[in-house]
Amino acid sequence: MAELGEVDEAELQRLVVTEQQKAQFPAQVHHFMELCWDKCVEKPGNRLDSRTENCLSSCVDRFIDTTLAVTSRFAQIVQKGGQ
């Protein structure tokens, strides 16, 4: 059986990391939803009041902003490493 070259091994490692990240994403979203629910929803009911709706919206916005900031920073690090 032929050995993997350094390039093939690096590509395989990258694919493994990518698949691990894909698998972690649903768990992260679920965890985030639990955090926002616990923070914002005091009494579950048939409808969300405006305070709860605003809280959930802000919580989601913070999650998206944080995710974009982390992704951007990660891309900068990867780009610097590739130079």
C-alpha positions in Angstrom: 0.0 0.0 0.0 1.4 3.4 -1.0 2.2 6.0 1.7 0.3 9.3 1.6 2.5 12.1 0.4 2.7 15.2 2.6 0.3 17.1 0.3 -2.2 14.2 0.4 -1.9 13.9 4.1 -2.4 17.7 4.6 -5.5 17.6 2.4 -6.9 14.6 4.3 -6.3 16.4 7.6 -8.1 19.5 6.2 -11.1 17.4 5.1 -11.3 15.7 8.5 -11.3 19.1 10.3 -14.0 20.4 7.9 -16.2 17.4 8.6 -15.7 17.7 12.3 -16.7 21.4 12.1 -19.8 20.4 10.1 -20.8 17.9 12.7 -20.3 20.4 15.5 -22.4 23.1 14.0 -25.9 21.6 14.8 -24.8 21.0 18.4 -23.6 24.6 18.6 -26.8 26.0 17.2 -28.8 23.8 19.6 -26.7 25.1 22.6 -27.2 28.7 21.4 -30.9 28.2 21.1 -31.0 26.9 24.7 -29.0 29.9 25.9 -31.3 32.4 24.2 -34.4 30.5 25.4 -33.2 30.4 29.0 -32.3 34.1 28.9 -35.4 35.4 27.2 -38.4 33.2 27.8 -39.8 33.5 31.4 -43.2 31.9 30.8 -43.8 29.9 27.7 -47.2 30.6 26.2 -49.1 30.7 23.0 -47.5 33.9 21.8 -44.3 35.8 22.4 -44.7 39.2 24.0 -42.7 42.1 22.6 -40.1 42.0 25.3 -39.4 38.3 24.7 -39.4 38.8 21.0 -36.9 41.7 21.2 -34.7 39.7 23.6 -34.7 36.7 21.3 -33.9 38.9 18.3 -31.0 40.6 20.1 -29.7 37.2 21.3 -29.7 35.9 17.7 -28.1 39.1 16.4 -25.3 38.8 18.9 -24.8 35.2 17.9 -24.6 36.1 14.2 -22.3 39.0 14.9 -20.0 36.9 17.0 -19.9 34.1 14.5 -19.1 36.5 11.7 -16.3 38.1 13.7 -14.8 34.7 14.6 -15.0 33.5 11.0 -13.4 36.7 9.7 -10.6 36.5 12.3 -10.0 32.8 11.4 -9.9 33.6 7.7 -7.2 36.3 8.5 -5.1 33.8 10.4 -5.4 31.2 7.6 -4.5 33.8 5.0 -1.4 35.0 7.0 -0.3 31.4 7.4 -0.6 30.7 3.7 1.8 33.6 2.8 
